[in-house]
Amino acid sequence: MSEKKMDRRRFIFVGAGAVAVAAVGGAVWYLTRPAPASTTTPTFTSTTFTNPYTTSPGATSVTVPTTTFTVPTPTTTPSEPKPDKLVFQGHEVHRKAAVGVNRPGGVDLIAAFTNYTGVKVEWITLPNPENYDKLMRECSAAEATINLAHCNTPWFSPRVANLFEPLEPWQEKNPIEDFNDFIPAAVKTATVAGKLFGIPVRSSGTAFFYHKGYFEERGVSPPKTIEEMYEVAKQVTFTKPSGEKVYGFAAVANKAELYEWLVWMARAWDGDLVTFGDYKVVCNQAPVVQGLEILAKMYKEGLVPANFTQLSNPDFVNLVKEGRVAQCPVGVSYSVTFNDPKTSKVAGQMVMTYPLPAAQFKDKWEGSSPSFTFVWSMIIPRNAKYKAWSWELIKHLSSKASNLWLSMQGTDVGRASVYNNPIYYQYWKDAGVPKYPDVLQKVLKYGRPPIPAMDEFSQVADIIGTEAELAILGKKTPQQAMDAAKAAIEPLVPKV
């Protein structure tokens, strides 16, 4: 494929002041620059970035080499009629990262796209289960009312993927910049039967957080294993003089999303709900049952909120930001949310570390565990209108520069170069999260999705959540609940 050169403007970042220039000057210029004079296909130049740390991440001093940062620019005009708007379905986390509301001086990548193309973008944001259900309805209709969407790793079953537009033809005629820069595992999650159906935009892994102030106050050391986490939860559950209770543990444990955190617990013993490749239902085996036993004990002993099994993501996040949670598992990108001094009472207190292994495996994964990971990819429904314009938006959000902005605005991305970019390292060091890249890379190295892709994913998640909730509430033993889940799930999984 040949590509014609385009005019472009660059930001030059020098030394430790790079990020400030990017966040302030970059945002202003990026949103007010004029539209391009030509509509030719662009040529992008890539800069090789190296890890600036001479010691481990978290070193007290660092030298950031001079780098060149190319701002993304939509530069092609599709031949099909221009729509007034594109409807983009996803999660609120995706929207916030794309419009830059999470950090001061953030860049609104969506506004920049509209500025260049004249095409507005309307968001539909929903929690994960509702996202999946609506996506299936949209893609199964005669014509979708959405134009593009985020699709999560477990949703890319063969039947579902065939409802999406194959993207290799679009990549061939109007290519995304340096496609080989995407993490191979991220691209693989959206590749079904050898065909590419999605472009990675978010690689999310789950880590472990603790409130260092509460630990210091209570004279407790942070846990290194899942067993220690339970014991420590007893010591860091307390009532403040104000009468406000602090819980030793919390998670997004509502029935629809509980399967995720049950997997997080089970992965301490390298467990799964359903195995990958052969689809064996193993949710009633020791790793899952042991994890559920810990959750049930913490609920019975009052170490978690009384409404633990009703907690939505916003409820959980607010509890943490209000200083009501001492320990929690959550995606690595929430380090930004929890430690934002403008919105959080616990800014500077929530420390991120590796997901916790069981004691017997504490040295197997470099002190971590094979936590669950998600890769969100951008897809175009096969039955959607304005596909060429949707592809332009995907290209725009997939560029190296857009991925770098997204990585500093509340989401983790699929491009490998971001995690070796000195701007990225310096940004998170200045934000007070120096170990962020280290933890993320460990999570991505050992992690895997919570459940293999399958057509009946939504039903499987609901069954696990329903039975796990009964066990947590003490209405069944964990073993009884998972035996029942296994019996209900086995007819639903693919037969291989």
C-alpha positions as CSV (number, residue, x, y, z in Angstrom):
1,M,0.0,0.0,0.0
2,S,1.3,3.4,-0.9
3,E,0.4,6.6,1.0
4,K,0.8,10.2,0.1
5,K,2.3,12.7,2.4
6,M,0.2,15.2,4.2
7,D,1.0,18.5,6.0
8,R,1.1,18.2,9.7
9,R,2.0,20.2,12.8
10,R,4.0,18.8,15.6
11,F,4.5,19.4,19.3
12,I,8.1,19.2,20.4
13,F,8.4,18.0,24.0
14,V,11.6,18.6,25.8
15,G,12.6,17.4,29.3
16,A,10.2,17.2,32.2
17,G,8.1,20.1,31.0
18,A,6.8,18.0,28.1
19,V,3.5,16.9,29.7
20,A,2.5,20.4,30.7
21,V,3.0,21.6,27.1
22,A,1.0,18.6,25.9
23,A,-1.9,19.1,28.3
24,V,-2.4,22.9,27.9
25,G,-0.9,24.1,24.6
26,G,-1.8,20.9,22.9
27,A,-5.5,21.0,23.9
28,V,-5.9,24.6,22.8
29,W,-4.2,24.2,19.4
30,Y,-5.8,20.8,18.7
31,L,-9.4,22.1,19.1
32,T,-8.9,25.3,17.1
33,R,-6.7,24.4,14.2
34,P,-8.1,24.8,10.7
35,A,-9.4,22.0,8.5
36,P,-6.9,20.4,6.2
37,A,-6.4,21.8,2.7
38,S,-6.3,18.4,1.0
39,T,-8.2,15.2,1.2
40,T,-5.3,12.9,0.3
41,T,-4.5,9.8,2.3
42,P,-1.9,10.6,5.0
43,T,1.5,9.4,5.6
44,F,2.4,9.0,9.3
45,T,5.9,9.0,10.7
46,S,6.6,7.0,13.8
47,T,9.1,7.8,16.4
48,T,10.8,5.1,18.4
49,F,10.4,5.8,22.1
50,T,12.5,4.1,24.7
51,N,11.9,3.6,28.4
52,P,13.5,6.7,30.0
53,Y,14.0,5.0,33.4
54,T,17.5,3.9,34.2
55,T,16.1,2.2,37.3
56,S,12.7,0.8,38.1
57,P,9.5,2.9,37.6
58,G,9.2,5.0,40.6
59,A,12.7,6.2,40.6
60,T,13.2,9.6,42.3
61,S,14.7,11.2,39.1
62,V,14.2,10.6,35.5
63,T,15.4,12.1,32.2
64,V,12.9,12.4,29.5
65,P,14.6,12.6,26.0
66,T,13.5,15.0,23.4
67,T,10.6,13.6,21.4
68,T,8.4,14.5,18.6
69,F,4.7,14.1,19.1
70,T,2.4,14.1,16.0
71,V,-1.1,15.2,16.7
72,P,-3.8,13.0,15.0
73,T,-5.6,14.6,12.0
74,P,-8.5,13.2,10.1
75,T,-7.5,13.9,6.5
76,T,-9.7,11.9,4.1
77,T,-13.2,12.6,2.8
78,P,-15.3,9.5,2.2
79,S,-17.1,9.4,-1.1
80,E,-20.4,8.4,0.5
81,P,-22.9,11.2,1.6
82,K,-21.9,12.9,4.8
83,P,-24.2,12.3,7.8
84,D,-25.2,15.0,10.3
85,K,-24.0,12.7,13.0
86,L,-22.6,9.3,13.9
87,V,-24.1,7.4,16.8
88,F,-21.4,5.7,18.9
89,Q,-22.5,3.1,21.5
90,G,-20.2,2.3,24.4
91,H,-19.5,2.6,28.1
92,E,-19.3,6.0,30.0
93,V,-15.6,5.2,30.7
94,H,-15.0,5.3,26.9
95,R,-16.8,8.5,26.4
96,K,-15.0,10.3,29.2
97,A,-11.6,9.2,28.0
98,A,-12.4,10.3,24.4
99,V,-13.7,13.7,25.3
100,G,-10.9,14.4,27.8
101,V,-13.0,15.2,30.9
102,N,-10.9,13.2,33.4
103,R,-7.8,15.4,33.6
104,P,-7.2,19.2,33.5
105,G,-6.1,20.2,30.0
106,G,-7.4,17.1,28.4
107,V,-8.0,16.9,24.7
108,D,-11.5,16.3,23.3
109,L,-10.7,13.9,20.5
110,I,-14.4,13.7,19.5
111,A,-14.7,17.5,19.2
112,A,-11.5,17.5,17.0
113,F,-13.1,14.9,14.7
114,T,-16.2,17.1,14.4
115,N,-14.1,20.2,13.8
116,Y,-12.4,18.6,10.9
117,T,-15.2,16.6,9.3
118,G,-18.4,18.6,10.3
119,V,-19.8,15.3,11.5
120,K,-21.1,15.3,15.1
121,V,-20.9,12.3,17.3
122,E,-23.7,11.3,19.6
123,W,-22.9,8.9,22.4
124,I,-25.1,6.1,23.9
125,T,-23.5,4.9,27.1
126,L,-24.7,1.9,29.0
127,P,-23.4,-0.5,31.7
128,N,-21.8,-3.6,30.2
129,P,-24.7,-6.0,30.3
130,E,-27.1,-3.5,28.8
131,N,-24.4,-2.6,26.2
132,Y,-24.3,-6.2,25.0
133,D,-28.0,-6.6,24.9
134,K,-28.6,-3.4,22.9
135,L,-25.7,-4.2,20.6
136,M,-27.2,-7.6,19.7
137,R,-30.6,-5.9,19.1
138,E,-29.1,-3.3,16.9
139,C,-27.0,-5.6,14.8
140,S,-29.9,-8.1,14.3
141,A,-32.3,-5.4,13.1
142,A,-33.0,-4.7,9.4
143,E,-30.9,-1.5,9.8
144,A,-29.0,-0.4,12.9
145,T,-29.7,3.0,14.5
146,I,-26.1,3.1,15.7
147,N,-23.1,3.6,13.4
148,L,-20.3,2.1,15.5
149,A,-19.8,0.6,18.9
150,H,-17.4,-0.8,21.5
151,C,-17.4,-4.5,21.7
152,N,-15.9,-6.4,24.6
153,T,-13.7,-9.5,24.5
154,P,-16.2,-12.1,25.6
155,W,-18.7,-10.9,23.0
156,F,-16.7,-11.9,19.9
157,S,-18.3,-15.3,19.3
158,P,-18.5,-16.5,15.7
159,R,-22.2,-15.8,15.4
160,V,-21.9,-12.3,16.9
161,A,-18.8,-11.4,14.9
162,N,-20.7,-12.1,11.7
163,L,-23.1,-9.3,12.5
164,F,-20.1,-6.9,12.3
165,E,-18.5,-5.4,9.2
166,P,-15.2,-7.1,8.2
167,L,-12.5,-4.5,8.6
168,E,-9.6,-5.8,6.4
169,P,-11.0,-4.2,3.2
170,W,-11.2,-0.8,5.0
171,Q,-7.7,-1.2,6.3
172,E,-6.5,-2.1,2.8
173,K,-7.9,1.0,1.1
174,N,-7.7,3.5,3.9
175,P,-5.1,2.2,6.4
176,I,-4.8,3.0,10.1
177,E,-1.3,4.2,11.1
178,D,1.3,1.6,11.9
179,F,-1.1,-1.3,12.5
180,N,1.7,-3.6,13.7
181,D,2.1,-1.4,16.8
182,F,-1.1,-2.8,18.3
183,I,-0.5,-5.5,21.0
184,P,-1.0,-8.8,19.1
185,A,-3.2,-10.2,21.9
186,A,-5.5,-7.2,21.6
187,V,-6.0,-7.6,17.9
188,K,-6.5,-11.4,18.3
189,T,-9.5,-10.8,20.6
190,A,-11.4,-9.2,17.7
191,T,-10.2,-11.7,15.0
192,V,-12.7,-14.5,14.4
193,A,-12.1,-17.3,11.9
194,G,-9.2,-15.4,10.5
195,K,-11.2,-12.2,9.9
196,L,-10.7,-8.9,11.6
197,F,-13.9,-7.4,13.0
198,G,-12.7,-4.8,15.6
199,I,-9.9,-2.3,16.2
200,P,-8.6,-2.3,19.8
201,V,-9.2,1.0,21.7
202,R,-9.0,-0.1,25.3
203,S,-7.0,-2.8,27.1
204,S,-8.2,-3.0,30.6
205,G,-6.7,-5.1,33.3
206,T,-7.7,-5.5,37.0
207,A,-5.4,-4.7,39.8
208,F,-5.7,-4.3,43.6
209,F,-6.0,-1.0,45.5
210,Y,-5.6,-0.2,49.2
211,H,-6.0,3.0,51.2
212,K,-2.5,3.6,52.6
213,G,-3.7,6.1,55.2
214,Y,-6.0,3.6,56.8
215,F,-3.3,0.9,56.8
216,E,-0.8,3.2,58.5
217,E,-3.5,4.4,61.0
218,R,-4.4,0.8,61.9
219,G,-0.8,-0.5,61.9
220,V,-1.4,-3.0,59.1
221,S,0.8,-4.1,56.2
222,P,-0.7,-4.3,52.7
223,P,-1.6,-7.9,51.8
224,K,0.5,-9.9,49.4
225,T,-1.9,-12.9,49.0
226,I,-5.6,-13.4,48.7
227,E,-5.7,-15.1,52.1
228,E,-4.0,-12.1,53.7
229,M,-6.5,-9.8,52.0
230,Y,-9.3,-11.4,53.9
231,E,-7.5,-11.3,57.3
232,V,-6.5,-7.7,56.7
233,A,-10.1,-6.7,55.8
234,K,-11.0,-7.5,59.4
235,Q,-8.4,-5.0,60.7
236,V,-9.2,-2.2,58.3
237,T,-13.0,-2.3,58.8
238,F,-13.8,0.3,61.4
239,T,-16.1,3.2,62.3
240,K,-14.7,6.7,62.2
241,P,-15.4,9.1,65.1
242,S,-17.9,10.8,62.8
243,G,-19.9,7.5,62.8
244,E,-19.0,6.8,59.1
245,K,-18.1,3.2,58.5
246,V,-15.1,2.2,56.5
247,Y,-15.3,-1.3,54.9
248,G,-12.4,-3.6,54.6
249,F,-13.4,-4.6,51.0
250,A,-15.7,-3.7,48.2
251,A,-16.3,-4.5,44.6
252,V,-18.9,-4.1,41.8
253,A,-20.8,-7.0,43.0
254,N,-24.3,-6.6,41.5
255,K,-25.7,-9.8,40.0
256,A,-25.0,-8.7,36.4
257,E,-21.3,-8.0,37.0
258,L,-20.5,-10.3,39.9
259,Y,-19.1,-13.0,37.7
260,E,-16.1,-10.7,37.0
261,W,-15.1,-10.4,40.6
262,L,-15.7,-14.0,41.3
263,V,-13.2,-14.7,38.5
264,W,-10.8,-12.2,40.0
265,M,-10.9,-14.1,43.3
266,A,-10.6,-17.5,41.6
267,R,-7.6,-16.4,39.5
268,A,-5.6,-16.2,42.7
269,W,-5.5,-20.0,42.4
270,D,-5.3,-19.8,38.5
271,G,-9.0,-20.8,38.2
272,D,-11.7,-20.2,35.6
273,L,-15.5,-20.4,35.3
274,V,-15.2,-21.9,31.9
275,T,-11.9,-23.1,30.4
276,F,-10.5,-21.5,27.2
277,G,-10.3,-23.6,24.1
278,D,-12.3,-26.6,25.2
279,Y,-15.2,-24.8,27.1
280,K,-15.2,-27.1,30.1
281,V,-17.4,-25.7,32.9
282,V,-15.3,-25.7,36.0
283,C,-17.1,-23.1,38.1
284,N,-17.7,-25.6,40.8
285,Q,-14.1,-26.5,41.3
286,A,-11.9,-25.4,44.2
287,P,-10.5,-22.1,42.9
288,V,-14.0,-20.6,42.3
289,V,-15.6,-22.1,45.4
290,Q,-12.7,-20.9,47.6
291,G,-13.0,-17.4,46.2
292,L,-16.7,-17.4,46.7
293,E,-16.3,-18.6,50.3
294,I,-14.1,-15.6,51.1
295,L,-16.7,-13.2,49.6
296,A,-19.5,-14.9,51.6
297,K,-17.5,-14.7,54.8
298,M,-16.7,-11.0,54.3
299,Y,-20.4,-10.3,53.8
300,K,-21.5,-12.3,56.8
301,E,-18.9,-10.6,59.0
302,G,-19.8,-7.0,57.8
303,L,-16.5,-6.4,56.1
304,V,-18.3,-5.3,52.9
305,P,-21.2,-2.8,52.5
306,A,-24.6,-4.2,53.4
307,N,-25.8,-3.6,49.8
308,F,-22.7,-5.4,48.5
309,T,-24.7,-7.4,45.9
310,Q,-26.5,-4.4,44.6
311,L,-23.4,-2.2,44.1
312,S,-23.3,-0.7,40.6
313,N,-20.0,0.7,39.2
314,P,-21.0,4.4,40.1
315,D,-22.0,3.3,43.6
316,F,-18.7,1.5,44.2
317,V,-16.6,4.4,42.8
318,N,-18.4,6.9,45.0
319,L,-17.8,4.7,48.1
320,V,-14.1,4.6,47.3
321,K,-13.8,8.3,46.6
322,E,-15.7,9.1,49.8
323,G,-13.1,7.2,51.8
324,R,-15.4,4.4,52.7
325,V,-13.3,1.5,51.3
326,A,-9.9,0.2,52.5
327,Q,-9.3,-2.5,49.9
328,C,-10.8,-3.2,46.4
329,P,-10.1,-4.9,43.1
330,V,-10.7,-2.7,40.0
331,G,-9.3,-1.8,36.6
332,V,-5.9,-0.1,36.6
333,S,-7.3,3.0,35.0
334,Y,-9.3,3.8,38.1
335,S,-6.1,5.0,39.7
336,V,-6.7,8.3,38.0
337,T,-10.3,8.4,39.2
338,F,-9.5,7.6,42.8
339,N,-6.6,10.0,43.0
340,D,-8.0,13.0,41.3
341,P,-7.9,15.8,44.0
342,K,-10.8,17.7,42.3
343,T,-13.3,14.9,42.7
344,S,-12.0,12.5,45.3
345,K,-11.5,12.7,49.1
346,V,-8.9,10.0,49.0
347,A,-6.6,11.6,46.4
348,G,-3.0,10.4,47.0
349,Q,-4.2,7.7,49.3
350,M,-5.3,4.9,46.9
351,V,-2.2,2.8,46.1
352,M,-2.3,0.4,43.2
353,T,-0.5,-2.9,43.2
354,Y,-0.6,-6.3,41.6
355,P,-3.7,-8.5,41.7
356,L,-3.2,-10.9,44.6
357,P,-2.2,-14.6,44.2
358,A,-3.0,-17.4,46.6
359,A,-0.2,-18.1,49.1
360,Q,0.8,-21.3,47.2
361,F,1.3,-19.3,44.0
362,K,2.9,-16.2,45.5
363,D,6.1,-16.6,43.4
364,K,4.6,-18.1,40.2
365,W,3.6,-14.8,38.5
366,E,6.2,-12.4,39.9
367,G,4.1,-11.6,42.9
368,S,1.0,-11.1,40.7
369,S,-1.9,-13.3,39.6
370,P,-3.5,-14.0,36.2
371,S,-6.2,-11.4,36.7
372,F,-8.9,-10.9,34.2
373,T,-8.4,-8.5,31.3
374,F,-10.8,-7.0,28.8
375,V,-10.0,-5.6,25.4
376,W,-12.6,-3.2,24.0
377,S,-12.6,-2.9,20.2
378,M,-14.4,-0.5,17.9
379,I,-16.8,-2.3,15.5
380,I,-19.1,-1.2,12.7
381,P,-22.4,-3.1,12.5
382,R,-22.8,-4.8,9.2
383,N,-26.3,-3.3,8.9
384,A,-25.2,0.2,9.7
385,K,-25.2,3.3,7.4
386,Y,-22.3,5.6,6.8
387,K,-19.6,3.0,7.2
388,A,-16.9,5.0,5.5
389,W,-17.4,7.9,8.0
390,S,-17.4,5.4,10.9
391,W,-14.1,4.1,9.7
392,E,-12.7,7.6,9.6
393,L,-13.6,8.0,13.3
394,I,-12.1,4.6,14.1
395,K,-8.9,5.7,12.3
396,H,-8.8,9.0,14.2
397,L,-9.2,7.3,17.6
398,S,-6.7,4.5,16.6
399,S,-3.8,6.7,15.8
400,K,-0.6,6.7,18.0
401,A,-1.2,10.2,19.2
402,S,-4.9,9.6,20.0
403,N,-3.9,6.4,21.9
404,L,-1.3,8.4,23.9
405,W,-4.0,11.0,24.8
406,L,-6.5,8.3,25.7
407,S,-3.9,6.7,28.0
408,M,-3.6,9.9,29.9
409,Q,-7.3,10.5,30.0
410,G,-8.6,7.5,31.9
411,T,-8.2,4.4,29.8
412,D,-5.5,1.9,28.8
413,V,-4.9,1.3,25.2
414,G,-4.0,-1.3,22.7
415,R,-0.8,0.2,21.2
416,A,2.5,-1.2,22.5
417,S,4.4,2.1,21.8
418,V,2.4,4.0,24.4
419,Y,3.8,2.0,27.3
420,N,7.4,2.9,26.3
421,N,6.7,6.5,25.5
422,P,8.6,8.9,27.8
423,I,5.6,11.3,27.8
424,Y,3.4,8.5,29.2
425,Y,6.0,7.6,31.9
426,Q,6.6,11.2,32.9
427,Y,2.8,12.0,33.0
428,W,2.0,9.2,35.4
429,K,5.1,10.0,37.5
430,D,3.9,13.6,37.8
431,A,0.4,12.4,38.5
432,G,1.8,10.5,41.5
433,V,1.3,7.0,40.0
434,P,4.9,6.0,39.2
435,K,4.2,2.2,39.2
436,Y,1.2,2.4,36.9
437,P,3.0,1.2,33.8
438,D,4.7,-1.6,35.7
439,V,1.5,-2.9,37.2
440,L,-0.4,-2.7,33.9
441,Q,2.2,-4.5,32.0
442,K,2.3,-7.3,34.6
443,V,-1.5,-7.6,34.4
444,L,-1.5,-7.8,30.6
445,K,1.4,-10.2,30.7
446,Y,-0.4,-12.8,32.8
447,G,-4.0,-11.9,32.5
448,R,-6.8,-13.4,30.3
449,P,-10.4,-12.5,29.7
450,P,-12.9,-13.6,32.5
451,I,-14.7,-16.0,30.2
452,P,-14.2,-17.3,26.7
453,A,-16.3,-15.7,23.9
454,M,-19.6,-17.5,23.3
455,D,-23.0,-16.7,22.0
456,E,-24.7,-17.3,25.3
457,F,-22.3,-15.1,27.2
458,S,-25.0,-12.9,28.7
459,Q,-26.9,-15.9,30.1
460,V,-23.8,-17.5,31.5
461,A,-22.9,-14.3,33.3
462,D,-26.4,-14.0,34.7
463,I,-26.4,-17.6,36.0
464,I,-23.1,-17.2,37.7
465,G,-24.2,-13.9,39.2
466,T,-27.5,-15.2,40.4
467,E,-26.0,-18.3,42.1
468,A,-23.0,-16.4,43.5
469,E,-25.4,-13.8,45.0
470,L,-27.3,-16.6,46.8
471,A,-24.1,-17.9,48.3
472,I,-22.9,-14.5,49.4
473,L,-26.2,-13.8,51.1
474,G,-26.0,-17.2,52.9
475,K,-29.0,-18.8,51.1
476,K,-26.8,-21.5,49.6
477,T,-23.3,-22.8,50.4
478,P,-20.7,-21.7,47.8
479,Q,-20.4,-25.3,46.7
480,Q,-24.1,-25.8,46.2
481,A,-24.4,-22.5,44.3
482,M,-21.6,-23.4,41.9
483,D,-22.8,-26.9,41.4
484,A,-26.2,-25.4,40.4
485,A,-24.4,-22.9,38.1
486,K,-22.5,-25.7,36.4
487,A,-25.6,-27.7,35.7
488,A,-27.3,-24.6,34.2
489,I,-24.3,-23.5,32.2
490,E,-23.2,-26.7,30.5
491,P,-26.0,-26.8,27.9
492,L,-25.2,-23.2,26.9
493,V,-21.4,-23.4,26.2
494,P,-20.1,-24.3,22.7
495,K,-19.5,-28.0,22.0
496,V,-16.0,-28.5,20.7
